[in-house]
Amino acid sequence: MNLTKEQILEFFQKTHALLEGHFLLTSGRHSNQYFQCAKVLQHPEYAEKICAELSLYFSEDKIDKVIAPAMGGIIVGWEVARLMKKQFIFAEREKERFEVRRGFEIIPGERYLVCEDVVTTGGSVQEVIDLVRANGAEVAGAAFLVDRSNGKVDFGVKQKAAMTLEVISYLPDECPLCKKNIPIVKPGSRKIF
């Protein structure tokens, strides 16, 4: 299909998934923009079009299963797996680290594609990559809807973002929005303490 960055951005704008304000990101950094991918992914036609870009990119690779970190990556991972006709599992945080539960297994020797919704620093994706490898399996690649780092995050595997752009983020001590006393919001699924 080959969607352009502008077309994908239009999906985010139509669904009010690109938010402006003062946000606390999962990474702990602050930003004036937030991609609430769940707002786009609640529309199956947009989810299918965007995830088709990712599944097509990995279509020639040997992939046994797709895995994603919960919560944000679940719909992306499931849709990519559906399009590739592969099994899908997800990892959940248990006591601040990812584990597979619910009877899911990471099988030694199998090849996994890791999927996520948004990457800023890549922490969750890297944790799932480490989990896959710790269980004796291989990582075939990483796929995500939005790469907020503009390609700076490198997982050392084949990777693809449906949309790559640079969204400015700040360390809390350097945040100009904090200095202006603009209230901060944490809209994602993961609690930060």
C-alpha positions in Angstrom: 0.0 0.0 0.0 2.9 2.4 0.8 1.2 5.0 3.0 3.0 8.3 3.2 3.9 10.0 6.5 1.3 12.6 5.7 -1.5 10.0 5.2 -0.7 8.3 8.6 -0.5 11.7 10.3 -4.0 12.5 8.8 -5.3 9.3 10.4 -4.0 10.6 13.8 -5.5 14.0 13.3 -8.9 12.7 12.1 -9.2 10.5 15.2 -7.8 13.2 17.6 -4.9 10.9 18.5 -2.2 13.6 18.2 -2.5 15.6 21.4 -1.0 19.0 22.2 -0.2 20.1 25.8 2.3 19.0 28.5 2.7 15.3 28.8 4.6 12.9 31.0 5.9 10.1 28.7 6.4 6.5 29.7 10.2 7.1 29.4 9.8 9.8 32.2 10.5 12.6 29.8 8.2 15.5 29.1 6.8 16.6 25.7 4.4 19.1 24.2 2.9 16.3 21.9 1.5 12.9 22.7 0.5 10.1 20.3 -2.5 8.3 21.8 -2.4 5.4 19.3 -5.4 3.8 20.9 -7.5 6.5 19.4 -6.3 5.5 15.9 -6.4 1.8 16.6 -10.0 1.8 17.7 -10.8 2.2 14.0 -10.1 -1.2 12.3 -9.7 0.4 8.8 -6.9 2.6 10.0 -5.3 -0.2 12.1 -5.3 -2.5 9.2 -3.8 0.1 6.7 -1.0 1.1 9.1 -0.2 -2.4 10.2 -0.1 -3.6 6.6 2.9 -1.4 6.1 4.7 -3.1 8.9 3.7 -6.7 8.0 4.7 -6.1 4.4 8.1 -4.9 5.4 8.8 -8.2 7.3 6.9 -10.5 4.8 10.1 -12.1 3.5 11.6 -12.8 6.9 11.3 -16.0 8.8 9.0 -15.2 11.7 7.3 -17.8 13.9 5.4 -15.5 16.3 4.7 -11.9 17.0 5.1 -10.5 20.5 4.2 -7.1 22.0 4.5 -5.3 25.3 1.1 -4.7 27.0 -0.8 -2.5 26.8 0.1 -0.2 23.9 1.6 -2.9 21.6 -1.2 -5.4 21.9 -3.5 -4.2 19.0 -0.5 -3.4 16.8 1.0 -6.9 17.5 -2.3 -8.7 17.0 -3.1 -6.9 13.7 0.5 -7.5 12.3 0.2 -11.2 13.3 -3.2 -11.4 11.7 -2.0 -10.0 8.5 1.1 -12.3 8.5 -1.0 -15.3 9.6 1.3 -15.8 12.6 0.6 -16.6 16.3 0.5 -13.6 18.6 1.4 -13.4 22.3 2.1 -10.4 24.6 4.2 -9.7 27.6 2.9 -8.0 30.7 4.6 -6.0 33.5 4.9 -8.0 36.7 6.7 -6.2 39.5 8.3 -3.7 37.1 9.6 -6.3 34.5 8.0 -7.9 31.5 6.9 -11.6 31.7 4.8 -13.8 29.6 1.7 -15.1 31.4 -1.7 -16.5 30.6 -0.2 -19.7 29.3 1.9 -18.0 26.7 5.3 -19.4 26.0 8.5 -18.1 24.3 9.9 -21.2 22.6 13.7 -21.6 22.3 14.9 -21.4 18.7 11.7 -19.6 17.4 12.0 -16.2 15.7 9.8 -13.4 17.1 8.8 -10.0 15.7 8.4 -7.4 18.5 5.6 -4.9 17.9 4.8 -1.6 19.7 2.7 1.4 19.2 5.1 4.3 20.0 8.8 4.4 20.5 10.5 7.3 22.2 13.5 5.9 24.0 12.7 2.2 23.2 12.7 1.0 26.7 9.6 -1.3 26.5 10.7 -2.8 23.1 14.2 -3.4 24.4 12.8 -5.2 27.5 10.7 -7.5 25.3 13.7 -8.1 23.1 15.7 -9.1 26.2 12.9 -11.3 27.4 12.7 -13.2 24.1 16.5 -13.7 24.1 16.6 -14.7 27.8 14.2 -17.5 26.9 16.5 -18.9 24.1 14.5 -17.5 21.2 15.6 -15.1 18.4 14.4 -11.6 17.6 13.6 -11.3 13.9 12.9 -7.6 14.1 11.0 -4.7 15.7 8.0 -2.9 14.2 6.1 0.1 15.6 3.5 2.6 14.5 5.4 5.8 15.5 9.1 6.4 16.0 9.3 9.6 18.0 13.1 9.5 18.0 13.3 10.1 14.2 15.3 6.9 13.8 17.8 7.5 16.6 16.6 4.4 18.6 18.4 1.3 17.2 17.6 -2.1 18.6 20.3 -3.9 16.7 17.7 -5.8 14.7 15.8 -5.1 11.5 13.3 -2.5 12.4 10.5 -0.5 10.8 8.3 2.4 11.9 5.1 3.2 9.9 5.8 6.9 10.7 9.1 8.4 11.8 9.4 11.9 13.1 11.2 13.9 15.8 9.0 15.0 18.6 10.8 17.1 21.1 11.0 15.7 24.6 12.7 17.0 27.7 14.3 15.7 30.9 12.0 16.9 33.7 14.6 19.3 35.1 15.0 20.9 31.6 11.3 21.1 30.7 10.3 24.6 29.6 6.6 23.6 30.0 7.3 22.9 33.7 9.0 26.3 34.0 5.9 27.9 32.7 3.8 26.0 35.3 1.7 24.3 32.6 0.0 21.3 34.3 1.3 17.9 33.2 -0.8 15.0 32.1 0.1 11.3 32.0 -2.3 9.8 29.3 -0.7 6.4 28.7 -1.4 3.0 30.2 1.7 2.7 32.3 1.9 4.3 35.7 5.1 6.1 36.6 6.0 6.6 40.2 
